[in-house]
Amino acid sequence: MAREKRGIVLKSTRELEFMRAANVQTAEVLDLMCKAVAPGVTTWDLDQIARREVKARGIKSAFLGYHGFPAMLCASVNEEIVHGIPNQRRVLKEGDIVSLDFGTFVDGYCGDTARTVGVGKIHPEAQRLLDVTSECLERAIKVCRADQRLSDIAIAVQTFAEDNGFSVVRDFVGHGIGTAMHEDPQVPNYYDGPRPRMKPGLVIAIEPMINMGTHEVEVLTDGWTAVTRDRKLSAHFEHSIGITDGDPIVLSRL
């Protein structure tokens, strides 16, 4: 999704508390959707869980209507990387993988998190893709410390992904987050040169998108769904992270 240019805004300790609260609710709803993934479930069914929970909790979807996006959930199946639109006709099958990306606003602050899950029993190589992508995120989080560079995140992700024979998507990157879903700075998952050092109060969404084949991307005719050019599998994991004077705070981790 498009990034809004607002400049880097460092958050206070109090604002980090608000962002933690927003991300907990977001992660709780995402967890419900992930647990509902099964053969025969449609991506539309998963979006309905999101709609039900957003209404019940009295919070606001970050995705619905954003630049015209028509759903509360991005549900991207198999070769779809990101921004898949939930559809009543998209029935999940045994062996599929599905990436679920979800965001909400709570008291004016945004939570954003994503996870890829298998549908029933999946191929061992698909499971390895999920495991490597999840580990890419964990390795990125470990370098989220004041005075480390944003490009250190890219190095951590790209090195582990490529060492395991996978590729890193270049067309979509992580981002700052706060009172807007997309703030500065950009947070690439691939190294493109030194980037600014992180400072306490910075909050970023790190979201490695890792492909089984080429890193190249196509966007389908719906104008949203991004797929791998070679139609091989892709996985996506995301956490929102608060930078402090010490260890990072994984705001969206339950």
C-alpha positions in Angstrom: 0.0 0.0 0.0 1.2 3.5 -0.7 3.2 5.3 1.9 2.2 8.7 3.3 5.1 11.1 3.7 4.9 12.7 7.1 8.5 12.7 8.2 10.1 10.7 11.0 8.1 11.2 14.2 9.7 9.8 17.4 7.2 8.6 20.0 7.1 9.3 23.7 6.9 6.6 26.4 3.2 7.3 26.7 2.7 7.0 23.0 4.5 3.7 22.9 2.0 2.5 25.5 -0.9 3.5 23.2 0.8 1.8 20.3 1.3 -1.3 22.3 -2.4 -1.4 23.1 -3.3 -0.9 19.4 -1.0 -3.6 18.3 -2.2 -6.1 21.0 -5.8 -5.8 19.7 -4.6 -6.1 16.1 -2.6 -9.2 16.9 -5.5 -10.8 18.8 -7.7 -10.4 15.8 -5.0 -11.7 13.5 -4.6 -14.7 15.7 -8.3 -15.5 15.5 -8.1 -15.4 11.7 -5.0 -17.6 11.6 -6.7 -20.2 13.8 -9.7 -20.2 11.4 -7.5 -21.1 8.4 -8.5 -24.6 7.2 -9.4 -26.4 3.9 -12.8 -25.2 2.7 -12.6 -21.8 4.3 -12.7 -18.8 2.0 -10.6 -15.7 2.3 -13.9 -13.8 2.5 -14.7 -15.9 5.6 -11.5 -14.6 7.2 -12.3 -11.0 6.4 -15.7 -11.5 8.0 -13.9 -12.5 11.2 -12.0 -9.2 11.0 -15.2 -7.2 10.4 -17.0 -8.9 13.3 -14.1 -8.3 15.7 -13.5 -4.7 14.7 -17.1 -3.9 15.3 -17.3 -5.8 18.6 -14.1 -4.1 19.9 -15.1 -0.6 18.9 -11.9 -0.1 16.9 -11.2 1.0 13.3 -9.9 -0.9 10.4 -6.6 0.6 9.0 -7.1 -1.1 5.6 -10.8 -0.7 4.6 -11.1 2.2 2.2 -7.3 3.0 2.3 -6.6 4.3 -1.2 -9.8 2.4 -2.1 -8.9 -1.0 -0.7 -12.2 -2.9 -0.3 -11.5 -5.1 2.7 -10.3 -5.2 6.3 -7.8 -8.0 5.6 -5.1 -8.6 3.0 -5.3 -12.3 2.3 -2.6 -13.5 -0.2 -2.6 -17.1 -1.2 0.5 -19.1 -2.5 2.2 -17.0 -5.2 0.4 -13.9 -4.0 2.9 -11.7 -2.0 0.7 -9.0 -0.5 -2.5 -7.1 -0.9 -4.7 -10.0 -1.9 -8.4 -9.0 -1.8 -10.6 -11.5 0.2 -13.1 -13.2 -2.1 -16.0 -15.6 -1.6 -14.7 -17.7 -4.5 -11.2 -18.1 -3.1 -11.5 -21.4 -1.2 -8.4 -22.5 0.7 -7.2 -26.0 -0.2 -5.0 -28.5 1.6 -1.4 -27.6 1.0 -2.0 -23.9 0.3 -0.2 -21.2 2.2 -2.0 -17.9 3.0 -0.5 -14.6 4.2 -2.8 -12.6 6.4 -1.9 -8.9 6.9 -4.1 -6.8 9.2 -4.1 -3.4 10.7 -6.3 -1.3 13.0 -6.5 2.1 14.7 -7.1 2.2 18.5 -7.4 5.6 20.2 -5.7 7.2 17.1 -2.7 4.9 16.9 -2.1 2.2 14.4 -1.3 -1.5 14.9 0.0 -3.5 12.0 1.0 -7.2 11.8 1.1 -10.1 9.4 1.7 -13.9 9.4 1.8 -16.6 6.8 0.2 -20.0 7.7 -0.2 -23.3 6.1 -3.6 -24.8 5.2 -3.7 -28.3 6.6 -0.5 -30.3 5.7 1.8 -28.4 3.4 4.9 -29.4 1.4 8.1 -29.5 3.4 9.7 -26.8 1.2 6.7 -24.6 1.7 7.1 -25.0 5.5 10.8 -24.2 5.1 9.9 -21.0 3.3 7.6 -20.0 6.2 10.2 -20.9 8.8 13.0 -18.9 7.1 10.7 -15.9 6.6 9.7 -15.9 10.2 13.4 -16.2 11.3 14.3 -13.3 8.9 11.9 -11.2 11.0 13.3 -12.4 14.3 16.9 -11.6 13.1 15.8 -8.2 12.0 14.2 -7.5 15.4 17.5 -8.4 17.2 19.3 -5.5 15.4 16.6 -3.0 16.4 18.7 -1.0 18.8 19.5 2.7 19.1 22.5 3.6 16.9 22.1 0.6 14.7 21.3 1.5 11.1 18.0 0.8 9.4 20.2 -0.9 6.7 21.3 -3.4 9.4 17.7 -4.7 9.3 18.0 -5.2 5.5 21.3 -7.0 5.9 19.9 -9.4 8.5 16.9 -10.2 6.4 18.6 -10.5 3.0 21.6 -12.5 4.3 19.5 -15.2 6.0 17.0 -15.4 3.1 19.6 -15.7 0.4 21.8 -18.1 2.4 18.7 -20.4 2.4 18.2 -20.2 -1.3 15.3 -17.7 -1.3 14.9 -14.2 -2.7 13.8 -10.9 -1.1 11.0 -8.8 -2.6 12.2 -5.3 -3.5 9.0 -3.7 -4.6 7.5 -3.5 -1.1 9.2 -2.5 2.1 8.5 -1.9 5.8 7.7 1.5 7.1 7.4 3.8 10.1 4.1 3.7 11.9 2.3 5.8 14.4 -0.8 7.9 14.1 -0.7 7.0 10.4 -0.2 3.5 9.1 2.6 4.5 6.8 5.1 7.0 8.0 8.8 7.6 7.3 11.2 6.0 7.3 11.1 3.2 4.7 12.5 -0.1 6.0 13.8 -2.2 3.1 14.4 -5.9 3.5 17.4 -5.7 1.0 20.5 -3.7 1.3 20.7 -0.6 -0.9 23.3 1.3 0.9 23.7 2.8 4.4 20.5 4.2 6.0 20.0 6.4 9.0 20.6 5.2 12.6 17.7 4.2 14.7 16.8 6.4 17.7 14.8 5.8 20.9 11.1 6.5 20.1 11.2 5.3 16.6 8.5 2.8 15.7 8.8 0.8 12.6 6.9 -2.1 10.9 9.3 -4.7 9.7 7.8 -7.0 7.1 10.0 -9.4 5.2 8.4 -10.8 2.0 10.4 -13.8 0.9 10.0 -15.7 -2.4 10.8 -19.3 -3.3 11.9 -18.2 -6.8 12.6 -14.8 -8.3 12.2 -11.6 -6.3 10.4 -10.0 -9.3 6.8 -9.0 -8.9 3.7 -8.4 -11.0 0.5 -6.6 -9.9 -2.8 -8.2 -11.2 -5.5 -6.4 -13.0 -7.4 -5.7 -9.8 -4.8 -3.1 -9.1 -3.9 -4.6 -5.7 -2.8 -8.2 -5.7 1.0 -8.5 -6.1 2.2 -11.9 -7.2 5.6 -13.5 -7.9 6.5 -13.2 -11.6 7.4 -16.9 -11.8 4.3 -17.8 -9.8 6.3 -19.6 -7.1 5.4 -19.3 -3.4 5.9 -16.2 -1.3 5.7 -15.7 2.5 5.2 -12.6 4.6 5.6 -11.9 8.3 5.4 -8.5 10.1 5.7 -7.0 13.5 5.6 -3.4 14.7 8.7 -2.6 16.8 9.4 0.2 19.2 13.1 1.3 19.5 14.2 2.2 23.1 17.5 2.9 24.9 17.7 -0.9 25.5 16.0 -3.9 24.0 13.4 -3.3 21.3 9.7 -3.7 22.2 7.8 -6.0 19.8 4.5 -4.1 20.1 2.5 -6.7 18.1 3.7 -9.8 19.9 1.1 -11.5 22.1 
